[in-house]
Structure formats: structure tokens, C-alpha cells
Amino acid sequence: MCVTRESEFLFGLSNCSWSSCREGCTKDVFQCIHIFVNYKRDTEGELTGVNYTDVDEIDQMEWDVVDARLYPNVKGCGYPPTVNCTIFNKTYSTPGRTFPCYYSREQPMLVLSTLDIEAVKLDLVYAIVIPWGSFLVSILYLLITYVGMKKPDAEGDQPQEVSSAKASKEASNYSLRSIGKTINQGMNKLRGEPDDKGSLSLLSYENDYDNDNDSSY
């Protein structure tokens, strides 16, 4: 059983290094509440339904732990409707109020107002199974993909290499023929002979033009 011994509302980032309850686990806390409780093991139920109005009366009693910090969960934070800090503060911040609570054996100064062991176990299972399951599925996919791959066939690649060499040789021959054809056309023009298209060179055309003009005179 726990009894609220003291509670205080504080403002400012320097005063809010911790808070009994805060909505949002990642945001900075500029307004916080500190709820301090005393607790003891009440196996006989002597404190059930007993509320204190005098803090001195609380201090005179024997408690297992004094001035422990009260939280709604281990993180001390959450989001509505699962964790509503407004309701939590109104419920547990009144000095002298007694209520059942859960303390930590590893950290005696940590006290929880509620605890669902099955939900905690389920969260742990999800946190372990989902990441490891995704990791194992990825590894299995990579193994299946690697095993299904085949080595290149040397005999199958040989005709392709021959074909590539043949294509390269034909391209070289075509280039040589194009160069030779260009040279022949240039020589034909210099000699005044018709080229492959049946046209006369510029020099032959000028000679014929001069002859025609001489005959007309």
C-alpha cells in the first residue's frame, strides 16, 4: 500500500528533470508534477480504505520506503486514453491518499500505480519476435536467391563472342570501303570522269562550257 506524502507542481525545464506523468514521451517537459509516496507491504489489509489528513501522522508510521517516486508506468509517460495525466494527477496528488501500488525490487524508489504483467510480457514478445522475424525472413530470401543463381555457361558464351568479333570485322571492312569510295570519287572529279551517281565533275563541266562558247563564236 502507498500513501501520497507530498506533491508539487513545477515550471521550467531546469526544474523538470523528471515528472510523475507527462503526455508525450519525446517532447521536452516545461511543466511537471512530482508525486512522492511512502509504501509498505500490507499483507493484512490494515491500510485499505484509510486516508490521512495530517502529514505528521504519516511520518510517525513505519514504512518500508519513504519518498519514492510515483509513475503510471515504467516510462512515466503516455498518450490518452491509455494514460491521461490530468486524471492521474487529480487521483494521486492529494497528500494522505492511500492506494495499492507496485514497487521495483531493483529500484525501490520506483513505484507504479498500475501494472499489467500480461501486457508487459506481450510487449516484450512483440519487441523480440517482430525484429528478429523480419531479420530471419530477409536472410532466408537472400539465401534462396543466391542458391537459385547459376554460373555462366562457357559454351553458350562462345558463339556470342564469335558473333561480336564478326560484327567488329564487318564494321572495319565497311569503314575501309567507305574511305576507298570517297577517295575514288575525289580522283574521278579531278580527272573529269563521272562518279558512281553518273554526274560529271566540276572540271569536266567547265571544259564543256568553254568549248560550246568557242564554237558559237
Beta strands, then each sheet from edge to edge (+ up, - down):
strand 1: 2-11
strand 2: 22-23
strand 3: 31-39
strand 4: 65-71
strand 5: 77-78
strand 6: 98-99
strand 7: 102-103
strand 8: 110-112
sheet 1: 6+ 1- 3+ 4- 8- 7+
sheet 2: 2+ 5+
end
